[in-house]
């Protein structure tokens, strides 16, 4: 005997709920979520964080590391665009996600709660879908705000959560795509957009568990609901996108963390963390500061700031683009090529990757590993100057890394040691 779903009349009486409205929100998410997933994977390929023990830093290694590749250095703006799309789109989709959850929340209270084994599996997939979606959007937004209130590192949590969420999305689409398509074709979108509140009627009763058996009078039209969600997404775009687009829109990026600009002048562009936050003391960067460069067969060179300045200097016009989605316009950097520093320690040709260590004491990301293609790019510098002036303390004085098309987290500031041919402190590639 077939058991039909029964929706409690209770508080779920909105006449707007039904397969069509849910399908409209679902269609938007169906377009947006794959873009988020793809740009997120590309971001991890660019950053290549430590995802042990399931994945390590080596391409083609690890259960989910099959797609990793040597992130290119050209075009120099690729990561800026990729991460800007990822973060901005993720925030813009929040109203759509909330509206989709609102439209289907009655299904959590359908009776009986489980009608068959297949229905039980379907509800389990929904748990992963809803829970994974909330987790991914919440951790992503908190990361943009630099609020790390969740346990553990953001990067593996967000990475593995994305695979769970996207797997649940894929299963949900496979199960519901036919019904969604029929729902979308069952009503004329232009007719719905012309229908006022007084003309709004509930969708016909069906077995979806979304249509109330005792609908209340409408308080807005479906046109109004779609407009409210659309305006919410537009407002979030206006207060978010400027941090990636730059120019006049940067002033409207109200959701971006503030206090990142250290003032005017040559160093008057955003920073992620200040010298004070990194607990850099004046005596750490005075005339006693030295750069230690390690290389082939234990070769080691120690250079003072004056000695670095006497080496051949090169320039590059590059932006800084961070994982959190914000970026700067192009700044003109000057310094010593990483490939030239590799030549001082035995790598005259085909220099390998380099492990970079900072002298900072506070915060995370005190070290970063750069790949060989990044070291070999002639625009990859140990920068000593920016925009014609010596680096400011907040921008990494006396020396910082700048690499084209690399996430800002890899552009280490307050550099103290470079070890070519290593991927960890004291290690070797």
C-alpha positions as CSV (number, residue, x, y, z in Angstrom):
1,X,0.0,0.0,0.0
2,X,1.4,3.4,-1.0
3,X,1.8,5.8,1.9
4,X,1.4,9.5,0.9
5,X,3.2,12.3,2.5
6,X,1.1,14.6,4.7
7,X,2.3,18.2,5.4
8,X,1.4,19.5,8.8
9,X,-0.8,22.6,8.5
10,X,0.8,24.2,11.6
11,X,3.1,27.2,10.7
12,X,3.8,26.0,7.2
13,X,0.8,27.7,5.5
14,X,2.5,30.1,3.0
15,X,0.7,29.8,-0.4
16,X,3.9,30.7,-2.1
17,X,5.6,27.3,-1.3
18,X,5.5,24.7,-4.0
19,X,7.6,22.8,-6.5
20,X,7.8,25.8,-8.9
21,X,9.3,28.3,-6.5
22,X,11.6,25.7,-5.0
23,X,12.7,24.8,-8.5
24,X,13.5,28.4,-9.4
25,X,15.8,28.8,-6.4
26,X,17.3,25.4,-7.1
27,X,18.0,26.3,-10.7
28,X,20.0,29.3,-9.6
29,X,22.0,27.2,-7.1
30,X,22.5,24.5,-9.7
31,X,24.3,27.1,-11.9
32,X,26.2,28.8,-9.0
33,X,27.4,25.9,-6.9
34,X,29.4,24.1,-9.6
35,X,31.2,27.4,-10.3
36,X,31.9,27.8,-6.6
37,X,33.2,24.2,-6.5
38,X,35.4,24.6,-9.5
39,X,36.9,28.0,-8.5
40,X,37.5,26.5,-5.0
41,X,39.4,23.6,-6.4
42,X,41.5,25.9,-8.5
43,X,42.2,28.0,-5.4
44,X,43.5,24.9,-3.6
45,X,45.7,24.1,-6.6
46,X,47.1,27.6,-6.5
47,X,47.7,27.6,-2.7
48,X,48.4,23.8,-2.3
49,X,48.0,23.8,1.5
50,X,48.9,20.8,3.7
51,X,45.9,18.5,3.6
52,X,47.5,15.6,5.4
53,X,46.9,12.8,6.2
54,X,44.5,12.2,3.4
55,X,46.3,14.3,0.9
56,X,49.9,15.7,0.8
57,X,51.4,18.5,-1.2
58,X,52.5,16.4,-4.1
59,X,50.4,16.5,-7.3
60,X,48.7,13.2,-8.2
61,X,49.0,12.0,-4.5
62,X,46.2,11.6,-2.0
63,X,42.7,10.5,-2.4
64,X,41.4,13.9,-3.5
65,X,44.7,15.3,-4.8
66,X,44.3,13.8,-8.3
67,X,43.6,17.1,-9.9
68,X,46.6,19.1,-8.4
69,X,49.0,20.6,-10.9
70,X,51.7,23.2,-11.0
71,X,49.8,26.4,-10.8
72,X,50.9,28.7,-13.6
73,X,52.4,32.2,-13.2
74,X,50.7,33.5,-16.3
75,X,48.4,35.4,-16.6
76,X,49.4,37.2,-13.5
77,X,45.8,38.2,-12.8
78,X,44.3,34.7,-12.9
79,X,44.2,34.0,-9.2
80,X,42.8,37.4,-8.5
81,X,39.9,36.8,-10.9
82,X,39.4,33.2,-9.7
83,X,39.2,34.0,-6.0
84,X,37.2,37.2,-6.6
85,X,34.6,35.1,-8.4
86,X,34.7,32.4,-5.7
87,X,34.2,34.7,-2.7
88,X,31.8,37.2,-4.3
89,X,29.6,34.5,-5.8
90,X,29.5,32.6,-2.5
91,X,28.3,35.7,-0.7
92,X,25.8,36.7,-3.4
93,X,24.2,33.2,-3.3
94,X,23.4,33.4,0.4
95,X,19.9,34.9,0.0
96,X,19.2,32.2,-2.7
97,X,20.3,29.5,-0.4
98,X,18.3,30.8,2.5
99,X,15.2,31.1,0.3
100,X,15.7,27.6,-1.0
101,X,15.9,26.3,2.6
102,X,12.8,28.3,3.6
103,X,10.9,26.8,0.6
104,X,11.6,23.2,1.6
105,X,11.7,23.4,5.4
106,X,8.1,21.8,5.7
107,X,9.5,18.6,4.2
108,X,11.4,18.1,7.5
109,X,8.0,17.7,9.2
110,X,6.2,15.5,6.7
111,X,4.5,12.5,8.2
112,X,5.4,9.7,8.4
113,X,9.1,10.8,8.6
114,X,10.3,7.7,6.7
115,X,8.1,5.9,4.2
116,X,10.6,3.4,2.7
117,X,14.2,2.5,2.5
118,X,14.6,4.7,-0.6
119,X,12.9,7.6,1.2
120,X,15.3,7.1,4.2
121,X,18.3,7.3,1.9
122,X,16.8,10.4,0.3
123,X,16.4,12.1,3.6
124,X,20.0,11.2,4.6
125,X,21.2,12.8,1.4
126,X,19.2,15.9,2.2
127,X,20.9,16.0,5.6
128,X,24.3,16.0,4.0
129,X,23.1,18.5,1.4
130,X,21.6,21.0,3.9
131,X,24.3,20.5,6.6
132,X,27.1,20.6,4.0
133,X,25.7,23.8,2.4
134,X,25.3,25.6,5.7
135,X,28.8,24.5,6.8
136,X,30.5,25.6,3.5
137,X,28.8,28.9,3.3
138,X,29.3,29.7,7.0
139,X,33.0,28.8,7.1
140,X,33.7,30.6,3.9
141,X,32.0,33.8,5.1
142,X,33.8,33.6,8.5
143,X,37.1,33.2,6.6
144,X,36.5,36.3,4.6
145,X,36.0,38.2,7.9
146,X,39.1,36.5,9.3
147,X,37.0,35.0,12.1
148,X,38.3,31.5,12.8
149,X,35.9,30.3,15.5
150,X,35.7,26.7,14.2
151,X,38.1,24.0,15.5
152,X,41.1,23.1,13.4
153,X,42.4,24.7,10.3
154,X,40.0,26.4,7.9
155,X,41.7,24.9,4.8
156,X,41.2,21.2,5.3
157,X,37.8,21.7,6.9
158,X,36.5,23.8,3.9
159,X,38.2,21.5,1.3
160,X,36.8,18.2,2.6
161,X,33.5,19.8,3.4
162,X,33.2,21.0,-0.2
163,X,33.6,17.4,-1.5
164,X,30.9,16.2,0.9
165,X,28.6,19.0,-0.1
166,X,29.2,18.7,-3.8
167,X,28.7,15.0,-3.7
168,X,25.4,15.5,-1.9
169,X,24.4,18.2,-4.5
170,X,25.2,15.7,-7.3
171,X,23.1,13.0,-5.8
172,X,20.2,15.4,-5.1
173,X,20.3,16.6,-8.7
174,X,20.3,13.1,-10.0
175,X,17.3,12.3,-7.9
176,X,15.3,15.5,-8.5
177,X,16.3,16.9,-11.9
178,X,13.3,15.4,-13.7
179,X,10.8,16.7,-11.1
180,X,12.5,20.1,-11.1
181,X,12.3,20.3,-14.9
182,X,8.6,19.4,-14.9
183,X,7.9,22.0,-12.2
184,X,9.7,24.7,-14.1
185,X,7.8,23.9,-17.3
186,X,4.5,23.7,-15.4
187,X,4.2,27.4,-14.8
188,X,4.9,30.4,-17.0
189,X,7.6,32.5,-15.4
190,X,6.5,35.7,-17.2
191,X,3.0,35.2,-16.0
192,X,4.2,34.7,-12.4
193,X,6.3,37.9,-12.7
194,X,3.1,39.8,-13.8
195,X,0.9,38.4,-11.0
196,X,0.3,40.7,-8.0
197,X,-0.3,39.7,-4.4
198,X,-4.0,39.7,-4.8
199,X,-3.8,37.4,-7.8
200,X,-1.4,34.9,-6.2
201,X,-2.8,31.4,-5.7
202,X,-1.3,28.3,-4.2
203,X,0.1,25.7,-6.5
204,X,-2.0,22.6,-7.0
205,X,-1.7,19.9,-4.3
206,X,0.7,17.1,-5.1
207,X,2.9,14.6,-3.4
208,X,6.0,16.9,-3.1
209,X,5.3,17.7,0.5
210,X,5.7,21.4,-0.3
211,X,2.2,22.6,-0.9
212,X,0.2,23.4,2.3
213,X,-3.1,21.6,2.7
214,X,-4.5,24.7,4.5
215,X,-2.8,27.7,2.8
216,X,-3.1,31.1,4.4
217,X,-3.8,34.3,2.4
218,X,-0.8,35.6,0.6
219,X,1.2,38.4,2.1
220,X,3.3,38.9,-1.0
221,X,3.4,37.5,-4.5
222,X,5.9,35.1,-6.0
223,X,7.2,38.1,-7.9
224,X,7.8,39.9,-4.6
225,X,9.6,36.8,-3.2
226,X,11.8,36.5,-6.2
227,X,12.4,40.3,-6.2
228,X,13.3,40.3,-2.5
229,X,15.9,37.5,-2.9
230,X,17.3,39.2,-6.0
231,X,17.6,42.6,-4.4
232,X,19.3,40.9,-1.4
233,X,21.9,39.3,-3.7
234,X,22.4,42.6,-5.5
235,X,23.0,44.4,-2.3
236,X,25.5,41.8,-1.2
237,X,27.3,42.1,-4.5
238,X,27.5,45.9,-4.1
239,X,29.0,45.6,-0.6
240,X,31.4,42.8,-1.5
241,X,32.7,42.9,-5.1
242,X,34.7,46.1,-4.6
243,X,37.3,44.3,-2.6
244,X,38.2,42.3,-5.7
245,X,37.3,44.8,-8.5
246,X,39.1,47.7,-6.9
247,X,38.7,51.3,-8.1
248,X,35.7,53.4,-6.7
249,X,33.8,50.2,-5.8
250,X,36.5,49.4,-3.1
251,X,34.8,52.0,-0.9
252,X,31.5,50.1,-1.1
253,X,33.0,46.8,0.1
254,X,31.5,47.1,3.5
255,X,31.6,43.4,4.2
256,X,35.4,43.3,3.7
257,X,37.4,43.5,6.9
258,X,38.5,47.1,7.4
259,X,41.8,48.5,8.7
260,X,43.8,46.8,6.0
261,X,45.1,50.0,4.5
262,X,48.2,51.4,6.2
263,X,47.6,55.0,4.9
264,X,48.7,56.9,1.9
265,X,52.0,57.1,0.0
266,X,53.8,54.4,-1.9
267,X,52.7,51.8,0.7
268,X,49.1,53.0,0.8
269,X,47.5,49.8,-0.3
270,X,45.8,47.0,1.7
271,X,47.6,44.5,3.9
272,X,46.3,41.3,5.5
273,X,48.2,41.5,8.7
274,X,50.3,44.3,10.1
275,X,53.8,44.1,11.6
276,X,52.2,44.6,15.0
277,X,50.0,41.6,14.5
278,X,52.9,39.5,13.4
279,X,54.8,40.7,16.5
280,X,57.7,42.1,14.5
281,X,60.0,44.2,16.8
282,X,62.2,47.0,15.7
283,X,65.3,45.0,16.7
284,X,64.2,42.2,14.4
285,X,64.6,44.4,11.3
286,X,67.4,46.7,12.2
287,X,70.9,46.7,10.7
288,X,71.6,43.3,12.3
289,X,68.9,41.6,10.0
290,X,70.3,39.0,7.6
291,X,68.9,36.7,5.0
292,X,70.0,33.1,5.1
293,X,69.9,31.3,1.8
294,X,70.4,27.5,1.7
295,X,70.8,25.3,-1.4
296,X,72.5,22.4,-3.1
297,X,74.6,20.0,-1.0
298,X,74.3,22.1,2.1
299,X,75.5,25.3,0.4
300,X,74.6,28.4,2.5
301,X,75.0,32.1,2.0
302,X,74.2,34.9,4.5
303,X,73.3,38.3,3.1
304,X,72.8,41.7,4.8
305,X,70.3,44.2,3.5
306,X,73.1,46.2,1.9
307,X,74.5,43.2,0.1
308,X,71.0,42.4,-1.2
309,X,70.7,45.9,-2.5
310,X,74.0,45.5,-4.4
311,X,72.8,42.5,-6.3
312,X,71.1,43.0,-9.7
313,X,67.7,44.6,-9.1
314,X,64.6,43.9,-11.2
315,X,61.1,45.2,-11.3
316,X,57.6,43.7,-11.8
317,X,54.1,45.2,-11.8
318,X,51.9,42.8,-9.9
319,X,48.8,42.8,-7.6
320,X,48.3,41.0,-4.3
321,X,45.3,38.7,-4.3
322,X,44.3,36.9,-1.1
323,X,42.4,33.8,-0.3
324,X,39.7,35.9,1.4
325,X,38.8,37.4,-2.0
326,X,40.3,40.9,-1.6
327,X,43.1,42.2,-3.9
328,X,45.1,45.3,-4.7
329,X,45.7,47.0,-8.0
330,X,49.1,46.5,-9.6
331,X,52.0,47.7,-7.5
332,X,55.5,48.2,-8.9
333,X,57.9,45.9,-7.0
334,X,61.7,46.0,-7.1
335,X,64.2,43.5,-5.7
336,X,66.3,40.4,-6.4
337,X,65.0,37.6,-8.6
338,X,64.5,34.4,-6.7
339,X,66.3,32.6,-9.6
340,X,69.3,34.8,-9.0
341,X,69.3,33.9,-5.3
342,X,69.1,30.2,-6.2
343,X,72.2,30.7,-8.3
344,X,74.2,31.8,-5.3
345,X,73.7,28.3,-3.7
346,X,74.4,26.0,-6.5
347,X,71.4,26.2,-8.8
348,X,72.8,28.2,-11.7
349,X,70.2,26.6,-14.1
350,X,66.8,25.1,-13.5
351,X,66.3,26.2,-9.9
352,X,64.0,24.1,-7.8
353,X,61.2,25.2,-5.5
354,X,62.0,27.1,-2.4
355,X,60.8,26.9,1.2
356,X,60.4,30.5,2.6
357,X,60.5,31.2,6.3
358,X,59.4,34.5,8.0
359,X,60.8,36.0,11.2
360,X,57.3,36.8,12.3
361,X,56.1,35.5,15.7
362,X,52.4,36.1,15.7
363,X,49.7,34.5,13.6
364,X,49.8,31.7,11.2
365,X,51.5,31.3,7.8
366,X,55.1,31.8,9.0
367,X,56.4,29.7,6.1
368,X,55.4,28.8,2.5
369,X,56.6,26.5,-0.2
370,X,56.9,27.8,-3.7
371,X,57.1,25.5,-6.8
372,X,60.0,25.5,-9.3
373,X,58.0,27.2,-12.0
374,X,57.3,30.1,-9.6
375,X,61.0,30.4,-8.7
376,X,62.0,30.4,-12.4
377,X,59.6,33.2,-13.4
378,X,61.7,36.4,-13.9
379,X,59.0,38.4,-12.2
380,X,59.3,36.4,-8.9
381,X,61.2,38.6,-6.6
382,X,62.5,39.0,-3.1
383,X,61.2,42.5,-3.0
384,X,63.0,45.3,-1.2
385,X,61.0,48.3,-2.6
386,X,57.5,49.0,-3.8
387,X,56.3,52.0,-5.8
388,X,59.7,53.6,-5.7
389,X,60.1,53.5,-1.9
390,X,61.5,51.1,0.7
391,X,59.0,48.6,2.0
392,X,57.0,49.8,5.0
393,X,57.0,47.5,8.1
394,X,53.4,46.5,7.4
395,X,54.4,45.5,3.8
396,X,57.2,43.2,5.0
397,X,60.3,45.4,5.5
398,X,63.1,44.6,5.0
399,X,62.3,41.9,2.4
400,X,59.2,40.0,1.2
401,X,58.3,37.5,-1.5
402,X,56.2,38.6,-4.5
403,X,55.2,36.0,-7.1
404,X,52.9,36.5,-10.1
405,X,49.5,34.8,-10.0
406,X,50.2,33.4,-6.5
407,X,47.8,33.7,-3.5
408,X,48.8,36.4,-1.1
409,X,49.5,33.9,1.6
410,X,52.4,32.6,-0.5
411,X,53.9,36.2,-0.8
412,X,55.6,35.8,2.6
413,X,56.6,39.0,4.4
414,X,59.5,39.7,6.8
415,X,61.5,36.9,5.1
416,X,64.4,35.5,7.1
417,X,65.4,32.3,5.3
418,X,65.2,30.8,1.8
419,X,65.9,27.1,1.4
420,X,66.0,26.1,-2.3
421,X,65.2,22.4,-3.0
422,X,63.2,22.0,0.2
423,X,59.5,21.8,0.9
424,X,59.7,22.0,4.7
425,X,62.0,23.5,7.3
426,X,65.2,21.6,7.2
427,X,63.9,19.3,4.5
428,X,64.6,18.7,0.8
429,X,62.4,18.2,-2.2
